[in-house]
Amino acid sequence: MGIAAQATGTGSSLTAGTEVTLITVTDPKFLDKSQLTLYMDQVLGAASKVAYGVYFSFDGGVTYYKMSVEDLTTNKGDMVDIPPYVDSNSPAQSTHLKTFMPVPIPGATAMKITATATGGTAGAYVVTAVVRNN
């Protein structure tokens, strides 16, 4: 297990409607692992939610592809973008929303993690990318 990267920021770092890159990893010692876990510590501030994007690249970060999910309800197999997010329903410790998200790592030579606030400027955050083999 190892920490691939960590991003920290204040409320002015995540303004509403702007996708901000928090973490970029290109070191192969982290990308040859099989599992990524994002640990998120987010203060909402004036935002109603903060959505996180997980992107992978096979060409060293020249072109990134957003991780998608397969819609098995409405479109029966359509690949759709449903970004994970934290909001007032997320696990809270004081004013901090603290949660994690496990992600399998595909064949990749780069990855990046982004965040987008909705409804206002988000508060402080710490996002930690931890990798390991199963």
C-alpha positions in Angstrom: 0.0 0.0 0.0 1.2 3.5 -0.7 0.0 7.1 -1.0 0.2 8.1 -4.6 -0.7 11.7 -4.1 -2.5 14.1 -1.8 -4.3 17.4 -2.6 -5.3 20.1 -0.1 -7.1 23.4 -0.7 -9.1 26.2 0.8 -12.6 27.4 -0.1 -11.4 29.6 -2.9 -9.9 26.6 -4.7 -13.3 25.1 -5.8 -15.6 27.6 -7.3 -19.1 26.6 -8.6 -19.2 25.0 -12.1 -15.4 24.8 -12.7 -13.7 21.4 -12.8 -10.4 21.7 -11.0 -7.6 19.0 -11.3 -6.6 18.1 -7.8 -4.3 15.2 -8.4 -2.2 13.9 -11.3 -0.2 10.7 -11.1 2.2 9.5 -13.8 4.7 7.5 -11.7 4.4 3.8 -12.9 5.2 2.5 -9.4 1.7 3.6 -8.4 -0.2 2.8 -11.6 0.8 -0.9 -11.8 -1.3 -1.5 -8.6 -4.7 -2.9 -8.9 -6.8 -0.8 -6.6 -7.1 3.0 -6.0 -8.9 4.4 -3.0 -9.8 8.0 -2.7 -10.1 9.3 0.8 -12.1 12.6 0.8 -12.3 15.1 3.6 -14.5 18.0 2.2 -16.1 21.0 3.8 -19.1 22.1 1.7 -18.9 25.8 2.5 -21.5 27.5 0.3 -21.6 24.6 -2.2 -24.5 22.2 -2.2 -22.3 19.3 -3.4 -18.8 18.6 -4.7 -18.5 16.0 -7.5 -15.2 14.1 -8.1 -14.0 13.0 -11.5 -11.6 10.0 -12.0 -9.7 9.9 -15.3 -7.2 7.5 -16.7 -4.8 7.7 -19.7 -2.9 5.1 -21.7 -0.6 7.7 -23.4 1.1 9.3 -20.4 -1.6 12.0 -19.8 -1.9 13.3 -23.4 -5.5 12.1 -23.6 -7.6 11.4 -20.5 -10.7 9.2 -20.4 -13.3 9.7 -17.6 -14.3 6.6 -15.7 -17.9 5.8 -16.6 -20.5 3.4 -15.4 -22.8 1.1 -17.3 -26.5 2.2 -17.2 -28.5 -1.0 -16.6 -31.8 0.7 -15.9 -32.8 3.2 -18.6 -30.4 2.8 -21.5 -29.4 -0.9 -20.9 -25.7 -0.8 -21.5 -25.1 2.9 -22.3 -21.8 4.2 -20.8 -22.8 7.2 -18.7 -21.0 9.8 -16.5 -22.3 9.6 -13.0 -19.6 11.3 -10.9 -19.4 10.4 -7.3 -20.1 13.4 -5.0 -20.4 14.5 -1.4 -23.3 16.5 -0.1 -25.2 17.1 3.1 -26.2 13.5 3.2 -22.6 12.3 3.3 -20.9 11.0 6.4 -20.0 14.0 8.5 -17.5 14.5 11.3 -18.0 18.0 12.6 -18.2 20.3 9.5 -16.1 17.9 7.5 -17.7 15.3 5.1 -15.3 12.3 5.3 -15.7 9.4 3.0 -13.8 7.1 0.6 -14.3 5.6 -2.8 -12.6 2.4 -4.0 -11.8 2.3 -7.8 -10.1 -0.5 -9.8 -7.1 0.8 -11.8 -7.2 -0.2 -15.4 -4.2 -0.5 -17.7 -3.0 3.1 -17.5 0.1 5.3 -17.6 -1.5 8.3 -16.0 -4.5 9.2 -13.9 -6.0 12.4 -12.5 -8.6 13.3 -10.0 -10.8 16.4 -10.4 -13.5 18.2 -8.4 -16.4 20.4 -9.3 -18.5 22.4 -6.8 -22.2 23.0 -7.3 -24.2 25.9 -5.9 -21.4 28.0 -4.5 -17.7 27.9 -3.5 -16.7 24.8 -1.6 -14.8 24.9 1.6 -11.4 23.3 2.5 -10.6 19.8 1.3 -8.0 17.1 1.6 -8.2 14.3 -1.1 -5.7 11.4 -0.7 -5.1 8.8 -3.4 -4.0 5.5 -1.9 -3.0 2.5 -4.1 -2.5 -1.2 -3.3 -2.5 -4.7 -4.9 -5.3 -7.1 -3.9 
